[in-house]
C-alpha cells in the first residue's frame, strides 16, 4: 500500500527468493519474511510523507534506487557475471540509513552478522563444487 518502493520492500522481496544464499543466511539468523514484515521499518520517515517528483515518476525511492545500483557494484567487486539477490542484499547492508537495515536491526541482526553468514553460505557451495 506504499506509494513508492523502498528498501524495506527490497528486503521482503529477497526473503521470498527460495534457494538463495541470501535467504539461507538471513534465515540462519532468524530473519523470515513474516518476522521482517512484522518489524518493517519504512525508508521514508513517515507513511504520509509525499514522494518527491523523481520518486513518484519512477515509483521507487532514492534509497532503493541507490541500492539497486549498488548491487551491480557488489557483483563486479566479487567478479560475478550476474546480479543476484545476494548482491542486492550486500548492497542493502552497505547503507545503515535505509529501512531494510533498520528492520534487520529491529530483529537484532546486524549487517556484520548477515555478511558473515552470507560468506559462510558462499564458501560452503564453493567447497562442495570443488569436491
Number of C-alpha atoms within 10 A of each C-alpha: 5 10 15 19 21 24 28 26 20 20 24 17 12 20 22 13 13 10 8 16 21 27 24 19 22 22 15 13 17 14 21 18 17 11 13 20 15 12 14 21 22 19 23 19 9 9 12 9 9 12 17 11 9 11 19 14 10 12 16 17 21 20 20 24 16 14 25 19 12 20 22 18 17 20 19 14 10 9 9 12 9 11 15 17 20 21 24 23 29 21 21 27 21 15 17 13 12 21 25 27 25 24 25 24 15 15 18 12 17 17 19 11 14 22 18 12 20 23 14 14 17 15 12 12 11 11 9 8 8 7 5
